[in-house]
Amino acid sequence: PSRLVVTYHSDILNQGWLGKAHGILLHWVLRRAAAVVATSPQYVDSSPVLSRFREKVTIIPLGIDPPPAEWLARPWPRPSGEPVFLFLGRLVPYKGVEVLLEALTQVPGRLWLTGGGPRAEPLRRQALALGVGDRVEFLGSVSEEEKWRRLAASDALILPSLTRAEAYGIVLLEAMAAGKPAVVSDLAAGARLLVTDGVNGYRFPPGDARALAEILRHLAAAPETARRLGETGRALFKKHYTADRMVEQ
């Protein structure tokens, strides 16, 4: 007889009556599953759904293929003499880019924002109102090559998400693969699996622009520390988070 295996990535959040209806179906499916695959133990512990089925949950972290070496060897041109921080992702409310813009008012350097979404224009207005509009580049969608080359040129990747809708954070793996430190909101999700404070990046309380700014100032003033964190992240990526490793598990 066939057996049902479910891959569970994220809880359904803030969806009203549709979420409740989906929840009934979801629990029916999970009760009948022979096994449930989740992406991090931290997400299992914090999920009101997965915690009910803990005995049948197996953790298999997501992995990605490493980028072509020639892309990383040709970093994107960047301004000289000032730090450059990078955000990768859609410009939607839970990503917390507002917090990043507020932190930038307390930090020297430039910010590259990739991705589009409904928050693009409000974020442009916020950047201008905060007086950092001339230091923020809204890049929209970029190619895979440009993404990796900008990662190679940046000092750190920032993921300031506000909620557990950020269930894992593939961009954190991309930062690790590129040898860059990741600065991420300390959410009870994949961020706590992938980023260890002071080892391959830093975590900060969600929504705390002051704490984020303090980390960014530290990285800007200590490039050797940033390089050390990035190299540790690259080693962790090669050992634990490649697509091949995911498939093996």
Buried (B, 14 or more C-beta within 10 A) or exposed (E): EEEEEBEBEBBEEEEEEEEEEEBEEBEEEBEEBEEBBBBBBBBBEBBEBBEEBEEBBEBBBBBBEBBEEEBBEEBBEBEEEEBBBBBBBBBBBBBBBBBBBBBBEEBEBBBBBBBBBEBBEEBBEBBEEBEBBEBBBBBEEBEEBBBBBBBBBBBBBBBBBBBBBBBBBBBBBBBBBBBBBBBBBBBBBBBBBBBBEEEBBBBBEBBBBEBBBBBBBBBBEEEEEBBBBBBBBBEBBEEBBBEEBBEEE
